[in-house]
Amino acid sequence: MSDHDSPSGTSWIWKIFWILLVITTVEVVLGIIKPTILLTSVAGTSILNLIFIGLTLVKAAYIVQYFMHLKYEVNSLRYAIYLPAIILIPYLTFILIFEGQAIFEF
């Protein structure tokens, strides 16, 4: 990690904190009120579940990039970590969404 790329001070930590807090607040509010329009089924699951999956992936990306310090590493290390995740996360999500319905078909 080169020193000139990394942020100095604590302002970046607070920025990431507020971003993660807003995302978590949106998730909690959506979980409490469960808007009926978001409960319609798309691709075998509700839109609300897809929103939760997306928000969780955004939070995970911020945590990995900033708090695990991958944002400032060399590209080859970042690709070695990101590419398997980019391939496996959609695949496993697809399996959970579509194959999870099979329980209710019997």
N, C-alpha and C positions, 0 to 999 in steps of 0.2 A: 504494500500500500504506500503510495507516495504521499508525502506530507502536504504538498501544495494542493492536492485534490480534496483532501478531507476538510470538513468544516471545523472552524475553531469556535470556542465558547460553548454555551449551552442553549443558544437560541434555536438551533436545529432540533434539539431534543424536545423543546416545548412545542415547536411546530408539529412534529410527528405525534406528540402526545395529544394535541388538540384534534388532529386529523383522526387518530384512532378513537378518541373519545366521541367525536361526532358520528363516526361509523357505528360504534357500539351503541350509542343512544338511538340511532335510527333502527338498528336491529331490535333493541328492547322495546321501543315504541310499537314497531310493526308486530312484534310477538305478543304484545299486550292487547292491542286493538284488533288485530287480525281482520283487516278490511275484506269484506266479502267479495269485492271485485277481484282481489288478488288470489282468491281461493279457486278460481276456475282452472280447469286442467289443461295444461299444455305439455306436450311431449311426455305424457305419463305422470306428471307431477304438477303441483299447483305453482302458479306464478310466484306466490309468496316464498315457497321453498327455493325456487330458482334465484330469487333476490337474495335470500339468506346465503346461498352457496356463493354467489358473486361477491357479496360484501365480505364474506369470510376469506375468500381468496385475495381480495384487495388488502385486508388487514394482514394476512400472512405475508403478502409481498412486501409491505412496508416494514414488517418486523424483520424479515430476512435481509432486506436491502440495507436497512440502517442499523439495527441493533446487532445483527450478525456481521456487519461491516462488509457485505458483499458488493455494495454499490461502488466501492472504491478499489476493488481488486482488479487484477488483469482479466481481460476478456476470456481467455481460455479457461480459467477457473470458474468464472461466472457461467459460461456455456456448459461446462461439465456438471454444474449443479442445476441450472435452469432447464436444460433440454429434457432430461428424464422427467422432471416435474411437469413440464409443458405437455409432454406426451402422456404420462400416466394419469394426471388429474382428470383431463376430459374423458379418458377411457374408463377410469373407475367410476366417475360420475355417471357416465352413460350406463354402465352395468347396474349401479345402484338404482337409477331411475327406471329403467326399462325392465330389468329382471326382478326388481322388487315388487312389481305388479303381479308377478306369477303366483304369489301367495294367495291373492284374492280370486284367482281364476279357477281354483279347484273346489 
